[in-house]
Amino acid sequence: MKKKVAAFDLEGPLSPMDHAMEVMRIVPEGEKVFAVLSRYDDLLTLEGRVGYEPGDTLVLILPFLLFHRIKPEDLIEASKKAGLIKGSKELVSELKKDGWYIYIISTSYCQHAQSIGERLDIEKENIYCTDLKKMDFNKRLDKETSSLLKETENYILSNLYSDGLDSGGKDLSIKPYLDRFFWHELKSTAISSLMDEIKVMGGTRKKEALKEIAEINGVSLSKIVAVGDSITDFPMLKAVNEAGGLAIVFNGNEFSLPYGTASVASTDLRDIRLLMDRWVENGREGVKQAILLDSRLQTPDSRLSKEQGYYHWLEGVGKEEMNEILKLHKEFRKKVRGEITARLG
């Protein structure tokens, strides 16, 4: 029997906190700065900027963390505030007892990913995350760089931030200003080389991590279950789905749902177990049949009950139906992650 391997994104499926945003909250009005940088991250990803990966927001915020003297200990303290998604600890425990090999592939800084992994009893070597070992948090910024960062921060707060950034109303202002700041003005400072050292575990790097996991376990991507929810996950989800594996989108957004095999909208991660069990028993067809034909799921909105998850088979779904699925998932993202975090890409 082939190994049963599952890889989970962390923020969304396992923990509701956006750790980077929580760290930026240490900075005065840092949450607003983070919201703008997160929107900029979406714009760069959609543009297909060469060398840029979704989730590289974690590099974009580093100059501001250095400017405000944030330390690794602060990252750890912020992580301690994180909750776990309902049912995540129980699901991981049950899966491990049933012989599953469980991995985390997280865009998060390792201080956070490993902290959550420890709480879920997932081995450190099974966690892929953004390593900041090469980052010198004690580096003092020169006056010119500090002045540039202060000016930029003030401009972001005064001119680029607004509620509902995901509507795109500020995009034409955000993009040119931050393009100039990150790719021209900041390049002439010593901070630029520090940023170049950090490789965020997002986008195609998540896909490469998944390939490494497959190789370690002697299986192909067609035999892996991947669980994700956001823009940083779509290359991983897409790779697994196209290979014939099972890509589950849990409370997903518009950037992830189009790339999944199936989806679950729920407040409890244990609701994905139904799909994983059917996958083991009868592969993708078993999952499809469970969602579309199982008598327990024969309701107009494809759910098991009011208390349990909403299930959808995503392959071949038309635009109109996908929009309805997206509305449902957005509702659950808000319930599980909160209004502000739910809006982030």
C-alpha positions as CSV (number, residue, x, y, z in Angstrom):
1,M,0.0,0.0,0.0
2,K,1.3,3.4,-1.0
3,K,2.0,6.0,1.8
4,K,-0.8,8.3,2.7
5,V,0.7,11.8,2.5
6,A,-1.1,15.2,3.3
7,A,0.4,18.7,3.1
8,F,-1.4,21.6,4.8
9,D,-1.0,25.3,4.4
10,L,-0.9,26.7,7.9
11,E,-2.7,30.1,8.0
12,G,-6.3,29.3,7.2
13,P,-6.6,25.6,7.4
14,L,-4.7,25.1,10.7
15,S,-4.7,28.5,12.4
16,P,-6.8,31.6,11.8
17,M,-4.1,34.1,12.6
18,D,-2.2,36.0,9.9
19,H,1.1,36.0,11.8
20,A,2.7,38.7,9.7
21,M,-0.2,41.0,10.2
22,E,-0.1,40.3,13.9
23,V,3.6,41.2,14.0
24,M,2.9,44.4,12.1
25,R,0.3,45.3,14.7
26,I,3.2,45.9,17.1
27,V,4.1,48.9,14.9
28,P,1.8,52.0,15.3
29,E,-0.9,51.7,12.6
30,G,1.1,48.7,11.3
31,E,-2.0,46.8,10.5
32,K,-2.9,49.5,7.9
33,V,0.6,49.4,6.4
34,F,0.3,45.7,6.2
35,A,-3.0,45.8,4.4
36,V,-1.6,48.0,1.7
37,L,1.5,45.8,1.3
38,S,-0.7,42.7,1.1
39,R,-2.7,44.3,-1.7
40,Y,0.5,45.2,-3.5
41,D,1.6,41.5,-3.1
42,D,-1.7,40.5,-4.9
43,L,-1.0,43.0,-7.7
44,L,2.5,41.8,-8.3
45,T,1.4,38.2,-8.3
46,L,-1.4,38.8,-10.8
47,E,1.0,40.9,-12.9
48,G,3.4,37.9,-13.0
49,R,6.4,39.9,-12.0
50,V,9.6,37.9,-12.7
51,G,11.1,36.5,-9.6
52,Y,8.2,37.5,-7.4
53,E,6.2,34.9,-5.5
54,P,2.8,35.2,-3.9
55,G,3.5,35.6,-0.1
56,D,6.6,37.7,-0.6
57,T,4.7,40.3,1.5
58,L,6.9,38.7,4.3
59,V,9.9,40.2,2.6
60,L,8.2,43.5,1.9
61,I,7.4,44.1,5.5
62,L,11.0,43.4,6.7
63,P,12.3,47.0,6.2
64,F,9.5,48.3,8.4
65,L,10.2,45.7,11.0
66,L,13.8,46.7,11.1
67,F,12.9,50.4,11.2
68,H,10.7,49.7,14.3
69,R,13.4,47.5,15.9
70,I,11.2,44.3,15.9
71,K,13.2,41.3,17.1
72,P,12.8,37.5,16.6
73,E,11.5,37.3,20.2
74,D,8.6,39.6,19.1
75,L,7.7,37.1,16.3
76,I,7.5,34.3,18.9
77,E,5.4,36.4,21.2
78,A,3.0,37.2,18.4
79,S,2.7,33.5,17.6
80,K,1.7,32.7,21.1
81,K,-1.6,34.6,20.6
82,A,-2.6,32.4,17.7
83,G,-5.6,30.1,18.0
84,L,-6.1,26.8,16.2
85,I,-8.8,26.1,13.7
86,K,-11.6,24.1,15.4
87,G,-10.9,20.4,14.9
88,S,-7.4,20.8,13.6
89,K,-5.6,19.2,16.5
90,E,-8.1,16.3,16.6
91,L,-7.8,15.8,12.8
92,V,-4.0,15.7,12.7
93,S,-4.0,13.3,15.7
94,E,-6.5,11.0,14.0
95,L,-4.8,11.1,10.7
96,K,-1.4,10.2,12.2
97,K,-3.0,7.3,14.1
98,D,-4.4,6.1,10.7
99,G,-0.9,6.1,9.2
100,W,-0.9,9.4,7.4
101,Y,2.3,11.4,7.0
102,I,1.4,15.0,7.8
103,Y,3.4,18.1,6.6
104,I,3.0,21.8,6.9
105,I,4.0,24.0,4.0
106,S,3.7,27.6,5.3
107,T,4.5,31.0,4.0
108,S,4.8,32.0,7.7
109,Y,8.1,32.8,9.4
110,C,9.5,29.6,10.9
111,Q,9.1,31.1,14.4
112,H,5.3,30.9,13.9
113,A,5.0,27.8,11.7
114,Q,7.1,25.7,14.1
115,S,5.2,27.0,17.1
116,I,1.9,25.9,15.6
117,G,3.4,22.6,14.5
118,E,4.6,21.8,18.0
119,R,1.0,22.4,19.3
120,L,-0.3,20.1,16.6
121,D,2.4,17.5,17.3
122,I,3.8,17.8,13.8
123,E,7.5,17.1,13.7
124,K,9.8,20.0,13.0
125,E,11.4,18.3,10.0
126,N,8.0,18.0,8.5
127,I,7.5,21.8,8.4
128,Y,8.5,24.0,5.5
129,C,8.5,27.7,6.3
130,T,10.2,31.1,5.7
131,D,13.6,31.0,7.4
132,L,14.9,34.3,8.8
133,K,18.3,32.9,10.0
134,K,20.1,35.1,7.5
135,M,18.3,38.2,8.7
136,D,20.3,40.5,10.9
137,F,17.7,42.0,13.2
138,N,20.4,44.0,15.1
139,K,21.4,45.9,12.0
140,R,21.1,49.7,12.6
141,L,19.7,51.6,9.7
142,D,21.5,54.7,8.6
143,K,19.7,58.1,8.8
144,E,19.0,58.2,5.1
145,T,17.3,54.8,5.0
146,S,15.4,55.6,8.2
147,S,14.1,58.8,6.7
148,L,13.1,57.0,3.5
149,L,11.1,54.4,5.5
150,K,9.4,57.0,7.7
151,E,8.4,59.0,4.7
152,T,7.1,55.9,2.9
153,E,5.2,54.8,6.0
154,N,3.5,58.2,6.3
155,Y,2.6,58.2,2.7
156,I,1.1,54.8,2.8
157,L,-1.1,55.7,5.8
158,S,-2.1,59.1,4.4
159,N,-2.7,58.2,0.7
160,L,-2.8,54.5,0.0
161,Y,-4.8,52.9,2.8
162,S,-8.5,52.7,2.8
163,D,-11.1,50.2,4.0
164,G,-11.9,47.5,1.4
165,L,-8.6,47.6,-0.5
166,D,-9.6,44.3,-2.1
167,S,-12.1,46.2,-4.2
168,G,-9.2,47.6,-6.2
169,G,-10.1,51.3,-5.7
170,K,-6.6,52.2,-4.6
171,D,-4.7,49.9,-7.0
172,L,-3.7,52.7,-9.5
173,S,-2.1,54.6,-6.6
174,I,-0.6,51.7,-4.8
175,K,1.2,50.0,-7.7
176,P,3.3,52.9,-9.1
177,Y,4.3,54.3,-5.7
178,L,5.4,51.0,-4.2
179,D,7.1,49.9,-7.4
180,R,9.3,53.0,-7.2
181,F,9.9,52.5,-3.5
182,F,10.8,48.8,-3.5
183,W,12.5,48.4,-6.9
184,H,14.3,51.7,-7.1
185,E,14.6,53.8,-4.0
186,L,15.2,50.9,-1.6
187,K,17.6,49.2,-4.0
188,S,20.2,51.9,-3.2
189,T,20.2,51.1,0.5
190,A,22.0,48.5,2.5
191,I,18.6,46.9,3.5
192,S,18.2,45.7,-0.1
193,S,20.8,43.0,0.2
194,L,19.3,41.7,3.4
195,M,15.9,41.4,1.7
196,D,17.5,39.5,-1.2
197,E,18.7,36.8,1.3
198,I,15.2,35.8,2.4
199,K,13.3,33.3,0.3
200,V,9.6,33.2,1.3
201,M,8.0,29.8,1.3
202,G,5.1,30.8,-1.0
203,G,3.9,30.3,-4.5
204,T,6.1,28.1,-6.7
205,R,8.3,27.4,-3.7
206,K,5.4,25.7,-2.0
207,K,5.1,23.6,-5.1
208,E,8.8,22.7,-5.0
209,A,8.5,21.8,-1.3
210,L,5.6,19.5,-2.2
211,K,7.7,17.8,-4.8
212,E,10.4,17.3,-2.2
213,I,7.9,15.8,0.2
214,A,6.7,13.4,-2.6
215,E,10.2,12.4,-3.3
216,I,11.0,11.8,0.4
217,N,8.0,9.5,0.7
218,G,8.5,7.7,-2.6
219,V,5.1,8.8,-4.1
220,S,4.0,11.0,-7.0
221,L,2.0,14.2,-6.7
222,S,-1.0,12.1,-7.9
223,K,-0.9,10.3,-4.6
224,I,-0.8,13.4,-2.4
225,V,-3.6,15.4,-0.6
226,A,-2.9,19.2,-0.4
227,V,-5.0,21.6,1.6
228,G,-4.9,25.3,1.1
229,D,-7.0,28.5,1.0
230,S,-5.2,31.5,-0.6
231,I,-3.1,33.1,-3.2
232,T,0.2,31.6,-1.9
233,D,-1.3,28.1,-2.3
234,F,-2.6,28.1,-5.8
235,P,0.6,26.7,-7.5
236,M,0.7,23.9,-5.0
237,L,-3.1,23.1,-5.4
238,K,-2.8,23.4,-9.2
239,A,0.2,21.0,-9.3
240,V,-1.6,18.4,-7.2
241,N,-4.9,18.7,-9.0
242,E,-3.3,18.5,-12.5
243,A,-1.3,15.5,-11.4
244,G,-4.4,13.7,-10.4
245,G,-4.0,14.1,-6.7
246,L,-6.6,15.7,-4.3
247,A,-6.4,19.4,-3.8
248,I,-8.8,20.5,-1.1
249,V,-9.6,24.2,-0.8
250,F,-10.7,25.0,2.8
251,N,-12.6,28.3,3.2
252,G,-10.9,29.5,0.0
253,N,-10.8,32.8,-1.8
254,E,-10.9,33.8,-5.5
255,F,-7.2,33.0,-5.9
256,S,-7.4,29.4,-4.7
257,L,-10.8,28.0,-5.5
258,P,-10.3,27.8,-9.3
259,Y,-7.3,25.5,-8.7
260,G,-8.8,22.9,-6.3
261,T,-10.2,19.5,-7.0
262,A,-12.9,19.9,-4.3
263,S,-13.7,22.4,-1.5
264,V,-15.0,22.5,2.0
265,A,-16.5,25.6,3.6
266,S,-16.7,25.0,7.3
267,T,-15.8,26.2,10.8
268,D,-14.3,22.7,11.6
269,L,-11.3,21.2,9.8
270,R,-12.5,17.7,10.6
271,D,-15.1,18.1,7.9
272,I,-12.3,17.5,5.3
273,R,-11.9,14.0,6.7
274,L,-14.9,12.7,4.7
275,L,-13.1,13.6,1.4
276,M,-9.8,12.2,2.6
277,D,-11.4,8.8,3.5
278,R,-13.2,8.6,0.2
279,W,-9.9,9.5,-1.5
280,V,-8.1,6.5,0.2
281,E,-11.0,4.2,-0.6
282,N,-11.7,5.1,-4.3
283,G,-9.5,8.0,-5.4
284,R,-10.8,11.1,-7.0
285,E,-13.9,9.3,-8.3
286,G,-14.7,8.3,-4.7
287,V,-14.5,12.0,-3.6
288,K,-16.6,13.1,-6.6
289,Q,-19.3,10.5,-5.9
290,A,-19.3,11.4,-2.2
291,I,-20.0,15.0,-3.0
292,L,-22.4,14.6,-5.9
293,L,-24.2,11.3,-5.3
294,D,-23.9,10.4,-1.6
295,S,-27.5,10.5,-0.2
296,R,-26.2,12.4,2.8
297,L,-25.1,15.2,0.5
298,Q,-28.1,15.4,-1.8
299,T,-29.2,18.9,-0.8
300,P,-29.3,22.0,-3.1
301,D,-26.3,23.6,-1.4
302,S,-24.2,20.3,-1.3
303,R,-23.9,20.2,2.5
304,L,-24.0,17.4,5.0
305,S,-26.1,19.3,7.6
306,K,-26.3,22.8,9.1
307,E,-23.6,21.8,11.6
308,Q,-21.2,20.3,9.1
309,G,-19.3,21.4,6.1
310,Y,-20.5,22.6,2.7
311,Y,-18.9,20.4,0.0
312,H,-18.3,21.2,-3.7
313,W,-16.7,19.3,-6.5
314,L,-14.7,22.1,-8.3
315,E,-13.5,20.4,-11.6
316,G,-15.6,21.6,-14.5
317,V,-17.5,24.2,-12.5
318,G,-18.8,27.1,-14.6
319,K,-18.2,30.8,-13.7
320,E,-21.7,31.4,-12.3
321,E,-21.5,28.4,-10.0
322,M,-18.0,29.2,-9.0
323,N,-19.1,32.7,-8.0
324,E,-21.8,31.2,-5.7
325,I,-19.3,28.8,-4.2
326,L,-16.9,31.8,-3.6
327,K,-19.7,33.8,-1.8
328,L,-20.2,30.9,0.6
329,H,-16.5,30.5,1.2
330,K,-16.1,34.2,1.9
331,E,-18.7,33.9,4.6
332,F,-16.9,31.1,6.3
333,R,-13.5,32.9,6.0
334,K,-15.0,35.8,7.9
335,K,-16.5,33.5,10.5
336,V,-13.2,31.6,11.0
337,R,-10.5,34.2,10.5
338,G,-12.3,37.5,11.2
339,E,-13.3,40.3,8.8
340,I,-9.8,41.9,8.3
341,T,-7.8,38.7,7.9
342,A,-10.4,37.2,5.6
343,R,-10.0,39.9,3.1
344,L,-6.2,39.3,2.7
345,G,-5.2,37.4,-0.5
